[in-house]
Amino acid sequence: MRKSPSSSAFHTPTPEAISQLKELISDATYASLATLSPDEGYPICSRAGMSTLGDGTPIIYVSGLAAHTQALLADPRCSLLVGETGKGDPLTHARATLVCVAAPLSSQGDIYAEARARYLGNHPKAKLYADFADFMYFTLRPIRAHYVAGFGRAYVIDGDTVLGAAV
């Protein structure tokens, strides 16, 4: 397994930075999802609706027909880019790339019920296809986060630290 990038370009994570990262993730309703193509091994990137479980674990709800879903089923390694831009230079706005391992959720159990309720709470229009047989939820367990809080404020934060409700 590759090590995270050299820490020389990154600041030591502060409680404030960790709190801001958790809030950024919990507020996100869409993200860019990068997966590895099972056919060629090249990265593919798409937009996915997202939400989080109560512990901060990102979840997505995707069609089994989509290329990114097939990629996740073949190789669960992925990354998720969260963050919104506002006025001004988009590169000065907070954003985070979460390096993750995806796992499909069984359609039974408490975690599935929580994922469904939280996702549909954030995406009410998804109720139109919430019971389609080809759709499934995935949890995306963060291994680490590359968090950019703004120009010159970058952090690498361990995945276990990423989890936990926003404070």
Protein Blocks (a to p, Z undefined) as FASTA:
>chain_A
ZZdddfklpccddfklmmmmmmmmmmpmbdcdddddfklopacdddddddddfkopacdd
ddfkbmklmmmmmomcdcddeddddehjfklpccdddddddddddfedjklmmmmmmmmm
mmmmlmmmmmgfkbccdddddfbdcddfbghiacdddfklmgocdZZ
